[in-house]
């Protein structure tokens, strides 16, 4: 994974609008918007294979459990194409989980990722679940 990250673009953008403008040019396979009130930015997304909104929606949920298409355009092709479908129009799938949603789906997603040997996908979910547990323990004190 370190090798893959070394080839990823590294940007410092100070406004969400700047980040979305760049993302629309880059046209990622997966776009995660993890900011407060992420839904208000949804209408600005023009080019992405699939978008994941809010803090409880890791990309691995889209790969395994949220019911969205897993065959998505890569290499910037999201500027022109959607995921595989029978539709002739371009569209972007959008998903957003609540804390309860990740609590319910998370263990299943983690298991499927582990079976496939995709440790980063598993970790994306288990970190969310650990955060929920840590906050629960903290609130009990």
C-alpha positions, -999 to +999 in steps of 0.1 A: +000+000+000+029+024+007+039+021-029+004+030-041+002+060-018+035+073-031+019+078-065-012+095-052-016+133-056-009+153-025-027+186-023-034+212+004-068+228-003-083+251+023-119+252+011-143+223+004-153+240-028-117+239-040-114+203-032-146+194-051-135+215-081-102+195-082-120+163-077-143+170-107-112+174-129-095+143-114-127+123-117-119+096-091-134+062-089-143+068-052-148+102-037-151+105+001-165+138+015-159+136+053-169+171+064-197+185+085-229+187+065-214+168+036-248+164+020-248+201+011-219+195-013-235+166-031-250+188-059-214+201-068-201+166-075-199+162-113-174+135-119-169+105-096-176+068-099-192+068-065-194+093-037-194+086+001-207+113+024-203+118+061-180+104+087-195+070+089-193+060+052-160+043+043-155+033+007-153-004+016-190-003+026-197+006-010-176-023-022-194-049-001-227-039+014-245-007+005-260-020-027-242+003-051-224-007-082-189-020-076-178-018-113-168+019-115-148+040-140-111+044-131-083+066-145-104+097-148-131+080-170-157+091-145-157+124-165-175+105-192-189+073-178-208+058-149-204+024-134-215-005-155-253-004-159-281-007-185-286+031-183-274+053-212-271+084-190-241+092-168-249+091-131-230+091-098-240+067-070-240+084-036-242+067-002-242+079+034-243+058+065-253+067+100-234+055+130-260+028+135-256+018+098-218+013+102-224-005+135-248-029+117-230-034+084-194-029+096-187-064+110-199-081+078-179-057+056-148-063+077-152-101+074-157-100+036-126-077+032-106-101+054-116-131+033-105-113+002-072-103+018-079-065+015-065-053+048-070-016+041-107-022+033-111-041+066-092-014+085-113+014+071-143-002+088-127-015+120-113+020+127-149+033+126-161+006+149-133+011+173-141+048+174-177+041+183-167+017+211-141+042+225-167+070+226-192+046+242-166+038+270-157+075+273-194+084+278-198+058+305-172+074+327 
